[in-house]
Amino acid sequence: MIRIQAIVTDIEGTTSALSFVTEGLYPYARAHLPAFVRERSADPEVQQALGEVERFAGRRLSVEEAIAQLLAWMEEDRKITPLKTLQGLVWERGFASGALTTHFYPDVAPQLRAWKASGIRLYVYSSGSTFAQRLIFGHSPDGDLTPLFDGFFDTTTGAKTNPASYRSIAAALGLPPQAIAFLSDNRRELDAARTAGLRTVWLVRNGPVDHGVGHRKVRDFHAADAAVRQ
């Protein structure tokens, strides 16, 4: 079996509790995004995102119409790139002010450091923008974890349920898919990664750890270490 040379991890439900996102990040973005877009609509980065919102909507939109569209996408939990970009910019304010704090399971930071020390390359693949990913890992209770990672991937790479996305990541890493392990709590993502040839590890933080689904199931990152090395 090919030795694992890189590990790609999801965030929500994998490194961090679902509630951190659903009860922390998302409500904060929902409450602050309208005022942020109104205040910053002339900024080049925000203008670009609003242009992408119009492209997805298929028509010209006023700022208020764009805000309404963004909020509707949030309610639908749509993984749309301009929404994720703007959410990340809003969260930056929240982290800077101290209104937001990051949650990580206690096994995550020590195991990430152990993998890094052993020569395994680390990456993140999340539906949140790479900017938001860096914010989350940069504000860890264990300090700034971003130096542990060699790269970050988001929806600009493709949908997390599409095997082609994982093939693109493997190509970007310059590694055969079999040398990459993907960690997630989402079966559809894991199925896509396995179809692309990656080794998969299913993080089951709560509930029964049943088997027979084609993915190794583990409780935490320490057990994931044994799984990726087998």
ZADRENMAR-684229 format. One record per residue (C-alpha): residue number from 1; x, z, y. Coordinates in nm, 2 decimals, padded with zeros to 4 digits. Last residue first. Layout:
+-----+--------+--------+--------+
|   k |      X |      Z |      Y |
+-----+--------+--------+--------+
| NUM |      X |      Z |      Y |
...
+-----+--------+--------+--------+
//
This chain:
+-----+--------+--------+--------+
|   k |      X |      Z |      Y |
+-----+--------+--------+--------+
| 230 | -00.29 |  00.79 |  00.12 |
| 229 | -00.12 |  00.84 |  00.46 |
| 228 | -00.44 |  00.77 |  00.66 |
| 227 | -00.64 |  01.02 |  00.46 |
| 226 | -00.38 |  01.30 |  00.48 |
| 225 | -00.37 |  01.27 |  00.86 |
| 224 | -00.75 |  01.25 |  00.88 |
| 223 | -00.76 |  01.60 |  00.72 |
| 222 | -00.57 |  01.73 |  01.02 |
| 221 | -00.78 |  01.52 |  01.25 |
| 220 | -01.10 |  01.69 |  01.15 |
| 219 | -01.39 |  01.70 |  00.90 |
| 218 | -01.30 |  01.40 |  00.68 |
| 217 | -01.47 |  01.10 |  00.52 |
| 216 | -01.28 |  00.82 |  00.37 |
| 215 | -01.48 |  00.50 |  00.41 |
| 214 | -01.64 |  00.28 |  00.15 |
| 213 | -01.98 |  00.46 |  00.15 |
| 212 | -01.94 |  00.65 | -00.18 |
| 211 | -01.88 |  00.99 | -00.03 |
| 210 | -02.08 |  01.27 |  00.12 |
| 209 | -01.95 |  01.51 |  00.39 |
| 208 | -02.26 |  01.70 |  00.48 |
| 207 | -02.34 |  01.77 |  00.84 |
| 206 | -02.11 |  01.82 |  01.14 |
| 205 | -01.78 |  01.69 |  01.26 |
| 204 | -01.79 |  01.39 |  01.02 |
| 203 | -01.50 |  01.18 |  01.12 |
| 202 | -01.50 |  00.86 |  00.91 |
| 201 | -01.15 |  00.72 |  00.84 |
| 200 | -01.09 |  00.34 |  00.81 |
| 199 | -00.80 |  00.13 |  00.70 |
| 198 | -00.82 | -00.20 |  00.89 |
| 197 | -00.89 | -00.53 |  00.72 |
| 196 | -01.13 | -00.69 |  00.96 |
| 195 | -01.42 | -00.60 |  00.74 |
| 194 | -01.29 | -00.24 |  00.74 |
| 193 | -01.31 | -00.24 |  01.12 |
| 192 | -01.66 | -00.38 |  01.13 |
| 191 | -01.78 | -00.12 |  00.87 |
| 190 | -01.61 |  00.16 |  01.07 |
| 189 | -01.79 |  00.05 |  01.39 |
| 188 | -02.13 |  00.04 |  01.20 |
| 187 | -02.05 |  00.38 |  01.04 |
| 186 | -01.99 |  00.56 |  01.37 |
| 185 | -01.79 |  00.88 |  01.37 |
| 184 | -01.46 |  00.69 |  01.43 |
| 183 | -01.10 |  00.67 |  01.33 |
| 182 | -00.93 |  00.33 |  01.28 |
| 181 | -00.61 |  00.31 |  01.08 |
| 180 | -00.37 |  00.02 |  01.13 |
| 179 | -00.11 | -00.12 |  00.89 |
| 178 | -00.37 | -00.31 |  00.68 |
| 177 | -00.46 | -00.50 |  01.00 |
| 176 | -00.12 | -00.66 |  01.01 |
| 175 |  00.06 | -00.56 |  01.32 |
| 174 |  00.15 | -00.73 |  01.65 |
| 173 | -00.05 | -00.47 |  01.84 |
| 172 | -00.24 | -00.74 |  02.03 |
| 171 | -00.31 | -00.92 |  01.71 |
| 170 | -00.44 | -00.60 |  01.55 |
| 169 | -00.66 | -00.54 |  01.85 |
| 168 | -00.80 | -00.90 |  01.83 |
| 167 | -00.87 | -00.85 |  01.46 |
| 166 | -01.05 | -00.53 |  01.55 |
| 165 | -01.27 | -00.71 |  01.80 |
| 164 | -01.34 | -00.99 |  01.56 |
| 163 | -01.50 | -00.74 |  01.32 |
| 162 | -01.78 | -00.69 |  01.57 |
| 161 | -01.94 | -00.35 |  01.58 |
| 160 | -01.71 | -00.23 |  01.86 |
| 159 | -01.82 | -00.52 |  02.08 |
| 158 | -01.54 | -00.72 |  02.23 |
| 157 | -01.19 | -00.67 |  02.38 |
| 156 | -01.35 | -00.64 |  02.73 |
| 155 | -01.56 | -00.36 |  02.57 |
| 154 | -01.26 | -00.12 |  02.58 |
| 153 | -00.90 | -00.09 |  02.45 |
| 152 | -00.63 |  00.15 |  02.55 |
| 151 | -00.26 |  00.14 |  02.48 |
| 150 |  00.06 |  00.31 |  02.36 |
| 149 | -00.09 |  00.66 |  02.37 |
| 148 |  00.09 |  00.99 |  02.38 |
| 147 |  00.17 |  00.96 |  02.75 |
| 146 | -00.21 |  00.98 |  02.81 |
| 145 | -00.24 |  01.34 |  02.68 |
| 144 | -00.23 |  01.51 |  03.02 |
| 143 | -00.27 |  01.88 |  02.96 |
| 142 | -00.40 |  02.07 |  02.66 |
| 141 | -00.74 |  02.13 |  02.82 |
| 140 | -00.74 |  01.75 |  02.85 |
| 139 | -00.77 |  01.59 |  03.19 |
| 138 | -00.56 |  01.28 |  03.14 |
| 137 | -00.73 |  01.20 |  02.81 |
| 136 | -01.07 |  01.17 |  02.98 |
| 135 | -00.94 |  01.00 |  03.29 |
| 134 | -00.74 |  00.75 |  03.08 |
| 133 | -01.05 |  00.67 |  02.88 |
| 132 | -01.25 |  00.62 |  03.20 |
| 131 | -00.99 |  00.36 |  03.33 |
| 130 | -00.99 |  00.19 |  02.98 |
| 129 | -01.37 |  00.15 |  03.03 |
| 128 | -01.60 |  00.34 |  02.80 |
| 127 | -01.70 |  00.16 |  02.49 |
| 126 | -01.40 |  00.31 |  02.32 |
| 125 | -01.09 |  00.20 |  02.14 |
| 124 | -00.79 |  00.43 |  02.19 |
| 123 | -00.44 |  00.37 |  02.07 |
| 122 | -00.16 |  00.57 |  01.90 |
| 121 |  00.17 |  00.44 |  01.75 |
| 120 |  00.30 |  00.63 |  01.46 |
| 119 |  00.66 |  00.74 |  01.49 |
| 118 |  00.64 |  01.08 |  01.34 |
| 117 |  00.64 |  01.25 |  01.68 |
| 116 |  00.34 |  01.05 |  01.79 |
| 115 |  00.15 |  01.15 |  01.48 |
| 114 |  00.24 |  01.51 |  01.54 |
| 113 |  00.14 |  01.49 |  01.90 |
| 112 | -00.20 |  01.34 |  01.81 |
| 111 | -00.24 |  01.61 |  01.55 |
| 110 | -00.18 |  01.89 |  01.80 |
| 109 | -00.41 |  01.73 |  02.06 |
| 108 | -00.71 |  01.67 |  01.82 |
| 107 | -00.74 |  01.98 |  01.61 |
| 106 | -00.90 |  02.19 |  01.89 |
| 105 | -01.19 |  01.94 |  01.94 |
| 104 | -01.16 |  01.79 |  02.28 |
| 103 | -01.39 |  01.85 |  02.59 |
| 102 | -01.30 |  01.72 |  02.93 |
| 101 | -01.40 |  01.89 |  03.25 |
| 100 | -01.62 |  01.75 |  03.53 |
|  99 | -01.72 |  01.91 |  03.86 |
|  98 | -01.35 |  01.99 |  03.92 |
|  97 | -01.34 |  01.77 |  04.23 |
|  96 | -01.09 |  01.52 |  04.09 |
|  95 | -01.27 |  01.51 |  03.75 |
|  94 | -01.60 |  01.43 |  03.92 |
|  93 | -01.45 |  01.17 |  04.16 |
|  92 | -01.29 |  00.99 |  03.87 |
|  91 | -01.62 |  01.01 |  03.69 |
|  90 | -01.78 |  00.79 |  03.95 |
|  89 | -01.50 |  00.53 |  03.91 |
|  88 | -01.54 |  00.54 |  03.53 |
|  87 | -01.92 |  00.49 |  03.55 |
|  86 | -01.86 |  00.19 |  03.77 |
|  85 | -01.64 |  00.02 |  03.51 |
|  84 | -01.87 |  00.12 |  03.23 |
|  83 | -02.16 | -00.04 |  03.41 |
|  82 | -01.95 | -00.35 |  03.48 |
|  81 | -01.86 | -00.38 |  03.11 |
|  80 | -02.20 | -00.34 |  02.94 |
|  79 | -02.24 | -00.10 |  02.65 |
|  78 | -02.61 | -00.04 |  02.71 |
|  77 | -02.74 |  00.31 |  02.66 |
|  76 | -03.10 |  00.20 |  02.74 |
|  75 | -03.13 |  00.46 |  03.01 |
|  74 | -02.78 |  00.36 |  03.14 |
|  73 | -02.89 |  00.00 |  03.15 |
|  72 | -03.19 |  00.09 |  03.36 |
|  71 | -02.96 |  00.29 |  03.60 |
|  70 | -02.74 | -00.02 |  03.64 |
|  69 | -03.03 | -00.25 |  03.70 |
|  68 | -03.17 | -00.01 |  03.97 |
|  67 | -02.83 |  00.01 |  04.13 |
|  66 | -02.81 | -00.37 |  04.13 |
|  65 | -03.15 | -00.40 |  04.29 |
|  64 | -03.05 | -00.15 |  04.56 |
|  63 | -02.73 | -00.35 |  04.63 |
|  62 | -02.93 | -00.67 |  04.65 |
|  61 | -02.93 | -00.89 |  04.35 |
|  60 | -02.86 | -01.26 |  04.28 |
|  59 | -02.97 | -01.38 |  03.94 |
|  58 | -02.88 | -01.39 |  03.57 |
|  57 | -02.89 | -01.02 |  03.52 |
|  56 | -02.55 | -01.03 |  03.33 |
|  55 | -02.40 | -01.24 |  03.61 |
|  54 | -02.55 | -01.02 |  03.88 |
|  53 | -02.40 | -00.71 |  03.72 |
|  52 | -02.07 | -00.90 |  03.70 |
|  51 | -02.09 | -00.96 |  04.08 |
|  50 | -02.16 | -00.59 |  04.12 |
|  49 | -01.84 | -00.51 |  03.92 |
|  48 | -01.64 | -00.74 |  04.15 |
|  47 | -01.78 | -00.58 |  04.46 |
|  46 | -01.70 | -00.23 |  04.33 |
|  45 | -01.34 | -00.33 |  04.27 |
|  44 | -01.31 | -00.51 |  04.61 |
|  43 | -01.46 | -00.22 |  04.81 |
|  42 | -01.76 | -00.33 |  05.02 |
|  41 | -02.02 | -00.16 |  04.79 |
|  40 | -01.83 |  00.17 |  04.82 |
|  39 | -02.09 |  00.40 |  04.99 |
|  38 | -02.40 |  00.24 |  04.83 |
|  37 | -02.23 |  00.22 |  04.49 |
|  36 | -02.13 |  00.59 |  04.51 |
|  35 | -02.47 |  00.70 |  04.63 |
|  34 | -02.64 |  00.53 |  04.33 |
|  33 | -02.38 |  00.64 |  04.08 |
|  32 | -02.40 |  01.01 |  04.15 |
|  31 | -02.69 |  01.14 |  03.94 |
|  30 | -02.67 |  00.89 |  03.66 |
|  29 | -02.29 |  00.93 |  03.64 |
|  28 | -02.31 |  01.31 |  03.62 |
|  27 | -02.59 |  01.28 |  03.36 |
|  26 | -02.37 |  01.05 |  03.15 |
|  25 | -02.05 |  01.25 |  03.17 |
|  24 | -02.18 |  01.60 |  03.08 |
|  23 | -02.48 |  01.62 |  02.85 |
|  22 | -02.45 |  01.30 |  02.66 |
|  21 | -02.07 |  01.27 |  02.69 |
|  20 | -01.96 |  01.62 |  02.63 |
|  19 | -02.26 |  01.66 |  02.40 |
|  18 | -02.12 |  01.41 |  02.16 |
|  17 | -01.83 |  01.64 |  02.11 |
|  16 | -01.48 |  01.50 |  02.16 |
|  15 | -01.21 |  01.34 |  01.95 |
|  14 | -01.45 |  01.17 |  01.71 |
|  13 | -01.81 |  01.22 |  01.84 |
|  12 | -01.74 |  01.02 |  02.15 |
|  11 | -01.37 |  00.92 |  02.16 |
|  10 | -01.28 |  00.64 |  01.91 |
|   9 | -00.93 |  00.63 |  01.77 |
|   8 | -00.68 |  00.36 |  01.68 |
|   7 | -00.39 |  00.47 |  01.46 |
|   6 | -00.07 |  00.26 |  01.42 |
|   5 |  00.21 |  00.22 |  01.17 |
|   4 |  00.02 |  00.30 |  00.85 |
|   3 |  00.24 |  00.22 |  00.55 |
|   2 |  00.13 | -00.09 |  00.35 |
|   1 |  00.00 |  00.00 |  00.00 |
+-----+--------+--------+--------+
//
